[in-house]
Amino acid sequence: MKAGIGIMMGKTHALSGALAWLGAVPLLGYERLLGDHAVSLSVEQVAAGAVVCAGAAILPDIDHHNGRIANTFGPITSLMCKWIGKLSGGHRQATHSILFALGIGWAMDTLATHYLYAWWACLFMIVGLGLRGIGLDFEGKEPQSALADCALALVAVWLMHKIDMSFVGFAVTLGCLAHVAGDCLTPRGCPVFWPLPWRIDVPVIPKTDGKVERWVVMPVLTLGIAVLAVRSVLGDFSAQWLTRN
């Protein structure tokens, strides 16, 4: 299994996306920073954003036709990953860049704002990829895994379909950037400023699914998510209590 494609790396990417989202939530409401693009989020929106951002943190790996997520929805995602890989120049090329993160975030925001059914289809895909990336499947058993991913993704879409998703551009972009940042911590690095050819690598994680990732990175990410999730919930309840009183 190639570096960066193992189950642990998928889990790490998803956790990093959720952490990035929860860390960014307080900043998204600052009008001085974001102007008219600032958004004030409810607890439901924060939770939905964490799911979207965690799923989006898997998206850059849609350039790998032999990767685990390529089998998410059977031949549909397999063919999609194959062609995206060819068009982007191969694994860890165009999709692992700031340009891709900004572009896909803008595209998802446009769909969520103006083309709701198309957005639900993309949300279904994002959640499905996230589920496969974190290892919620029956490894080596298809189509059972694809059917399970479909069922769980449909449930997620149904639970979120009435939520105002005006924040989705931020969530998708943050998720992709979290993925790129994570891959830059491995020896192969990423072409962050694609189409410029320079790759950035700060190899503090010498091996994916290795001891550093398993026993250091993942526990730190999990602890960070727990702390920030509690802060988000308590902050919202405090604001409601102050408003009532």
C-alpha positions in Angstrom: 0.0 0.0 0.0 1.5 3.3 -1.1 2.4 6.1 1.3 -0.4 8.4 2.2 -3.2 6.0 1.1 -3.5 3.6 4.1 -6.4 3.5 6.5 -4.6 5.4 9.2 -3.7 8.2 6.8 -7.4 8.5 5.8 -8.4 8.7 9.4 -5.7 11.3 10.1 -6.9 13.4 7.2 -10.5 13.2 8.3 -9.6 14.1 11.9 -7.4 17.0 10.7 -10.3 18.4 8.7 -12.7 18.3 11.6 -10.0 19.9 13.8 -9.4 22.7 11.2 -13.1 23.4 11.0 -13.6 23.6 14.8 -10.6 25.8 15.2 -11.8 28.1 12.4 -15.4 28.5 13.6 -14.8 31.5 15.9 -13.0 33.3 13.1 -15.9 32.8 10.6 -18.1 35.3 12.4 -15.6 38.2 12.4 -16.9 40.8 10.0 -13.7 42.8 10.3 -11.9 39.8 8.9 -14.3 38.4 6.4 -16.6 41.3 5.7 -19.9 40.3 4.0 -18.7 36.7 3.9 -18.7 36.4 7.8 -21.2 33.8 9.1 -22.6 33.1 12.6 -23.1 29.4 13.1 -25.5 27.4 15.2 -24.5 24.2 17.0 -26.2 22.2 14.2 -24.2 24.1 11.5 -21.0 23.6 13.4 -21.6 19.9 13.6 -22.6 19.7 9.9 -19.5 21.7 9.0 -17.3 19.3 10.9 -18.8 16.4 8.9 -18.3 18.2 5.6 -14.8 19.4 6.4 -13.8 15.9 7.5 -15.1 14.5 4.2 -13.5 17.2 2.2 -10.2 16.4 3.9 -10.3 13.2 1.9 -11.1 14.9 -1.5 -7.5 15.6 -2.7 -7.0 11.8 -2.9 -9.6 11.5 -5.7 -6.5 11.6 -8.0 -5.5 8.0 -7.0 -7.4 5.3 -8.9 -5.9 2.5 -6.8 -6.6 4.2 -3.5 -9.0 3.0 -0.9 -11.6 5.7 -1.6 -11.7 4.9 -5.3 -13.9 1.9 -4.4 -16.4 4.0 -2.4 -19.2 3.8 -4.9 -17.9 0.9 -7.0 -17.1 1.6 -10.7 -18.5 5.1 -10.5 -15.8 6.4 -8.1 -13.2 4.1 -9.6 -13.7 5.6 -13.0 -13.9 9.1 -11.6 -10.6 8.8 -9.7 -8.9 7.2 -12.7 -9.8 10.2 -15.0 -9.1 12.8 -12.3 -5.7 11.3 -11.8 -4.9 11.5 -15.5 -6.2 15.1 -15.8 -4.4 16.3 -12.7 -1.0 14.7 -13.6 -1.1 11.7 -11.2 -1.3 11.3 -7.4 -0.2 14.3 -5.3 -0.2 16.7 -8.1 -2.9 19.3 -9.0 -5.5 18.2 -6.4 -2.9 18.6 -3.6 -2.7 22.4 -4.0 -4.1 25.7 -2.8 -5.6 26.3 -6.2 -7.6 23.1 -6.0 -8.8 23.8 -2.5 -10.0 27.3 -3.4 -11.6 26.1 -6.7 -13.5 23.2 -5.2 -14.6 25.3 -2.2 -16.0 28.0 -4.6 -17.7 25.3 -6.7 -19.4 23.7 -3.7 -20.5 27.1 -2.3 -22.0 27.9 -5.7 -23.9 24.6 -5.8 -25.2 24.9 -2.2 -26.4 28.5 -2.9 -27.9 28.2 -6.4 -28.3 24.5 -7.3 -29.5 22.7 -4.2 -30.1 19.2 -5.7 -26.6 19.2 -7.3 -25.2 20.2 -3.9 -27.0 17.3 -2.2 -25.4 15.0 -4.7 -22.0 16.4 -4.0 -22.6 16.2 -0.2 -23.5 12.5 -0.7 -20.2 12.0 -2.5 -18.2 13.9 0.1 -19.6 12.1 3.0 -19.2 8.7 1.2 -15.5 9.4 0.5 -15.0 10.5 4.1 -16.6 7.3 5.4 -14.4 5.1 3.2 -11.3 7.2 4.1 -11.7 6.7 7.8 -12.1 2.9 7.3 -15.9 2.5 7.8 -16.2 -0.3 5.2 -15.8 -4.1 4.8 -12.3 -4.2 3.6 -11.9 -6.5 0.5 -15.7 -7.0 0.3 -17.4 -5.3 -2.6 -20.2 -4.4 -3.3 -21.1 -4.7 0.4 -18.8 -1.8 1.3 -20.2 0.4 -1.5 -23.8 -0.3 -0.4 -23.0 0.5 3.2 -21.3 3.8 2.2 -24.4 4.7 0.1 -26.8 4.0 2.9 -24.8 6.0 5.5 -24.2 8.9 3.1 -27.9 9.0 2.3 -28.7 9.2 6.0 -26.2 12.1 6.5 -27.7 14.0 3.5 -31.2 13.6 4.9 -30.1 14.8 8.4 -28.4 17.9 6.9 -30.8 18.8 4.1 -32.7 21.4 6.1 -29.6 23.1 7.5 -28.5 26.4 6.1 -25.2 25.5 4.4 -24.0 29.0 3.6 -20.7 28.1 5.3 -19.9 25.1 3.0 -17.3 26.9 0.9 -15.2 27.5 4.0 -15.7 23.9 5.1 -14.6 22.3 1.9 -11.7 24.6 1.3 -10.4 24.1 4.9 -10.8 20.4 4.6 -8.7 20.3 1.4 -6.0 22.6 2.9 -5.8 20.4 6.0 -5.2 17.4 3.7 -2.4 19.2 1.8 -0.8 20.4 5.1 -0.8 16.8 6.4 0.7 15.4 3.2 3.4 18.1 3.4 4.5 16.5 6.7 5.5 13.3 4.8 8.7 12.8 2.8 7.0 13.1 -0.6 5.4 16.5 0.1 2.9 18.3 -2.2 3.1 20.9 -5.0 1.2 23.4 -2.8 1.5 26.2 -5.3 0.6 24.2 -8.4 0.9 24.8 -11.4 4.3 25.9 -10.1 6.4 22.7 -9.8 7.9 23.2 -6.4 7.1 20.6 -3.8 7.0 21.5 -0.1 7.9 18.8 2.4 8.6 19.0 6.1 8.9 15.2 6.9 8.1 15.1 10.6 6.0 12.0 9.8 8.6 9.6 8.3 6.1 6.9 7.4 2.3 6.8 7.0 0.6 4.4 9.3 3.7 4.4 11.3 4.4 4.9 15.0 4.5 8.7 14.8 1.2 8.9 13.1 -0.5 6.2 15.1 0.7 7.2 18.6 1.4 10.9 18.3 -0.5 12.6 15.5 -3.9 10.9 15.8 -4.2 11.2 19.7 -3.2 14.9 19.4 -5.9 15.5 16.7 -8.5 13.6 18.7 -7.8 15.5 21.9 -7.9 18.8 19.9 -11.3 17.9 18.4 -12.7 17.0 21.8 -11.5 20.3 23.4 -12.7 22.5 20.5 -16.1 20.7 20.2 -16.8 21.3 23.9 -15.8 24.9 23.5 -18.1 25.4 20.5 -21.1 23.8 22.4 -20.5 25.7 25.6 -20.0 29.0 23.7 -23.3 28.6 21.9 -25.2 27.7 25.1 -23.6 30.7 26.9 -24.7 33.0 24.1 -28.2 31.7 24.3 -28.3 32.1 28.1 -27.0 35.7 27.9 -29.6 36.5 25.2 -32.5 35.1 27.3 -31.3 37.0 30.4 
